[in-house]
Amino acid sequence: MSDMITADLVDLDLSADTKEAAARALAERMVALGRVTDLEGFLADVAAREAQMPTGLDGGIGIPHCRSEHVTEPTLAFGRSAAGIDFGAADGPADLIFLIAAPAGADDAHLTILSSLARQLMSAEFTDALRSVDDASAAAALIRGDEPPTADGSTAADAAKAPAAAGSSSESGSEPASGSGSGSADSVTAPAAASAGAATGTDDAGTGADRPFRIVAVTSCPTGIAHTYMAAESLENAGREAGVEVVVETQGSAGFTRLDPAVIAAADGVIFAHDVPVREKDRFAGKPTVDTGVKAAINRAADLITEVRGKAERGEVTATDGSGATDGSGTSPVERAGGPGEGYGTKLRTWLMSGVSYMVPFVAAGGLLIALGFAIGGYEINEAPSVMDHFVWTQAASWGALLFQIGGVAFGFLVPVLAGYIAYGMADRPGLVPGFVGGAISLTISAGFLGGLAAGLIAGGVVLAIQKVRIPAALRGIMPVVVIPLISSAVVGFLMFVVIGKPIASAQKAMTDWLNGLTGANAILLGALLGLMMCFDLGGPVNKVAYTFATAGIAVANPSDSAMKIMAAVMAAGMVPPLAMALATTVRGKLFNRTERENGKAAWVLGASFISEGAIPFAAADPLRVIPASMVGGAVTGALSMSFGATLRAPHGGIFVVPLIGNPFLYLVAIAAGVCVTAALVIVLKGLRKPVTGADTTGPDGTPAPSAREEQPVAA
């Protein structure tokens, strides 16, 4: 690690009072050494990682970190704050701050070194030494592991020179420190020994009932640099204290080494501590399992071990073949993603978004194919015979009919896919069969998208209820392939055909009739409302609700004129935010920092392609100015599009489907009007405050000007 941290990257008197300021102060040291090429771009990547999950840890530690294309080589900077800085840890501010910067393509060797540091942070001896050290070079040496730390911050060599009377005390303190200094080695040899023991069937502690309780665990985090390995170290330490054998598979950025199947087979329980999906999870099926976030393993590893032992005593295990928990303990994709304390409303939104995310590609492919069919073959193409019976290679009408009919088949999957993946989000793979069956029934009874939503939720709920039933071990093998699909499909089919299908179909028809009857002011107001929704969260749940509402109207063989107007208004409004940000950065570049100006160039293409997420970097940096301005422009565009009577048969495509739009010129006018309104508002609002730090704070050589260190980002 000698090339990763030097004395120049250590600040033992860090004066920052916020995590953003701390990251900036340490990052500026990296810039000064040429380790980071773009300060603002790198800090934006750090902030994006921080937004995924706070990086504060119990024990007064903050570890902001990220992978970034602005990093030239893996680098570590350390700061010590006397007052403490809030990094989101439950026990209060952090006084030890480690900023870890990894290149976007960091090699495995460097990431292994970073993981070794992450493990050392779980050692009290190591952190105590860092709190007492008074020299930057000594602190860098401690972190590099050049010399094992002692509790008073001296090195092992210093301890050896101490008087003999104090020698024994120093030696006793240095032994565990030495272990932490080579934490990665310890953490490897212990699992290796456990693996060997499991593979041979031996156990030093005894056999049968006398042997220790055995746990296998998997840890992973979005970046795979720090939390992954700290969680592993914490679990291993807690296991040693509890007399439990813990073997951890770290699924980090450098890849992962699979646990020996013999170790997994011999385990009495499983702990998943992760914030990204566990890879090859089926290997651990059929055992008592605790599924939680990675920070829980860092902060309360002993509680997790107690919890999995309790499940083992009660006989609560996951179903075989990775199909979900028989005890309903939260192993579905959505419940794994949810944080502790999340309400039903948050989970419901996530379930629905699961279905919508899988449905959107079918919408885009099917809609564009149908639109191209109309463009090539004319609007009578929907009456063409099947291309199986009549297809002439040299006739444009035949090709138009072919595209139209392929698109129609793709559209036929929309409701089943929506329902199936809502159920999947709730109950994992066992939810797919009843979800798809319920969605298909919804089409059969003309319940449409509303029926698909209901069918997906019902299917997921039925499967979760079945999984809560205690099943004899002999029957667990047939549960995911026979029992769950059979019972859940029968229940969902009964409810859809006999109980709720007709009321939902009536509601769907009423909504369709209402859309068909929209005219004048009502249509304009609806366009403005949809424009507001499209620009509220830029690709988030509210945006997806508006988009799904629009696509539901055109996802039929012969959509109404009102439905196509709504689709046009929704797409036009969704193009406004990124195009407006691109225009604003072009017109008044001084109001934006260098990274934002670069993002503005990309936003031209993203906006033109109807990718609202192109404005997210701007909204994240300045939400109280960018989002309201975007909503105003989106409302203007949506209202104008509806008033102009522009229509759209394709659900996606941006300016590339303008030839398929009804009243294309006025449609472009509506988009331009909204873009100008939003850009003007953003420029005015940003002009009312001081320029953002970094906007024009670089010297002629590209390094930050002296004043850049003193300024902090303006709070939105």
Salt bridges, closest charged atoms under 4 A:
ASP3 OD2 - HIS110 NE2 3.84
ASP11 OD2 - ARG29 NH2 3.70
GLU28 OE1 - ARG709 NH1 3.34
ASP38 OD1 - ARG594 NH2 3.51
GLU40 OE2 - ARG24 NH1 3.03
GLU50 OE2 - LYS19 NZ 3.54
GLU69 OE2 - HIS70 NE2 3.93
GLU73 OE2 - ARG35 NE 3.64
ASP95 OD2 - ARG131 NE 2.78
ASP107 OD1 - HIS110 ND1 2.95
ASP146 OD2 - ARG144 NE 2.88
ASP203 OD2 - ARG214 NH2 2.98
GLU233 OE1 - ARG119 NH1 2.97
GLU236 OE1 - ARG119 NH1 3.20
GLU245 OE1 - ARG214 NE 3.21
GLU249 OE2 - ARG283 NH2 2.71
ASP268 OD1 - ARG211 NH2 2.77
GLU280 OE2 - ARG258 NH2 2.71
GLU280 OE1 - ARG283 NE 3.63
ASP282 OD2 - ARG429 NH2 3.31
ASP291 OD1 - HIS274 NE2 2.63
ASP291 OD2 - LYS281 NZ 3.28
GLU316 OE2 - ARG314 NE 2.86
ASP327 OD2 - LYS311 NZ 3.64
ASP428 OD2 - ARG336 NH1 3.92
ASP513 OD2 - LYS509 NZ 3.11
ASP561 OD2 - LYS565 NZ 3.35
GLU598 OE2 - LYS601 NZ 3.28
GLU613 OE2 - LYS544 NZ 3.89
ASP622 OD1 - ARG625 NH1 2.82
ASP622 OD2 - LYS686 NZ 2.83
ASP622 OD2 - ARG689 NH2 3.09
